[in-house]
Amino acid sequence: MFKQIKLLTLGCRLNEAELENWADDFYQYGFEIVNENAPADLIVINTCAVTAQAVRKSRQLLRQQQRNNPNAQLIVSGCLATLEATALAQERGVTLLIKNSDKDQLVDLVMSHFFLTKKEIRDDFATPLFARNRQRAFIKAQDGCRYQCTFCITTQARGVERSRPRAEIVNLINRLQKVGIWEVVLTGVQLCGYGSDCGDNLTALVAHLLAVTTIPRLRLGSLEPWDLPIDFWALFANSRLLPHLHLPLQSGSDAVLRRMGRRCKAYEFMKLVEIGRAQVPGLNLTTDIIVGFPGETVADWQQTLQLVESAQFGHVHIFNYSPRTGTIAATLPHQIDAAIKKQRSEELKMLAQKLKQQVLTAQIGQQVTVLIEGADAAPTSVRFGYTPNYLPVRIKPLTAIGEHRLIDVQLTD
């Protein structure tokens, strides 16, 4: 009978949120959740397919786990398992393949496949999180997307927009807080689309969560830079809603944004930045940029660099464009040479690093509250955590401190 289970994921925070749900359910069945380096009887992998590199990494992870755990049963789900189900099912060692449409039933499907029925009720709800060295919890509030960006394969893999009922989210937050989780992150494919299928909206949801729960720290996952009403910013008057937003820009050129099928122009993005910074003190903004989208000219690229510098991002996720079969962008003319994409990517990395350093330097002298993350054998050794606006901090404690703690620190360097 299986005893130890390993849960692994790649890609977005939504994948992590789903993995955390599975971990809790498997734990209730009596499984021991082990970390990524430990042997296991059962391995569940939540794959990603957002880029060609993500596809390669998903396949590499699957094969690595099969080599290192030849006797384990491999369960594969996620976007790659949905888009390339036939090919992935033929990979050596794959026992069960579960598409995104069946993700919510993954644990039940696994239990049924192996004829396991006995379920335990365990009160230490956060144990699966802590076993994987996680101190913050990701909560899946929404799935799917109604928009059609020309480069995006995720819409095909995830389907239409679906929102999780408010009551379920509230109950989950309360359960997590009861067992020592102090920070939760709301996630979704198109989080701004929360409620589009049920007459609700993200602003109302967040206001409700701040009103009826007492979780000390609430973060928002990636938000597309549209569908944000003006009253959204007022939510940050409550300090429990942490002042960091990830707003994917993708390009600073309107011509490129049109070819991408994006719903936000460059000046509209900068207006959003201006409003956010005016209304939310200490707001840290991070973004995604796709380098070398088909037809991107030198002038387009210079516009992107200029906008990135003007926005003063605290971090930039940089993706070299890679064609994804099945997307409109893969059929567009004027694909960009790999050498040009590499050169532009390096240029953007240098700029992004300069901007990050400026943002970090501006924090020196402030006192902030940090959530201590990661298990550590010596409670007086250097610890790690994030500021409310999601900047990384190394902490030299004056006295012993354990993990799962919120502490006030002075930023000195």
PyMOL commands that set and color helices and strands:
alter all, ss='L'
color gray80, all
select helices_A, chain A and resi 13-28+52-68+79-83+85-89+100-113+127-131+154-158+166-178+191-193+202-212+230-237+254-260+266-279+298-311+329-331+338-361
alter helices_A, ss='H'
color red, helices_A
select strands_A, chain A and resi 4-9+32-34+42-47+73-78+94-97+136-140+142-143+162-163+183-187+217-220+244-246+284-291+315-320+367-373+383-386+392-395+406-410
alter strands_A, ss='S'
color yellow, strands_A
deselect
rebuild
show_as cartoon
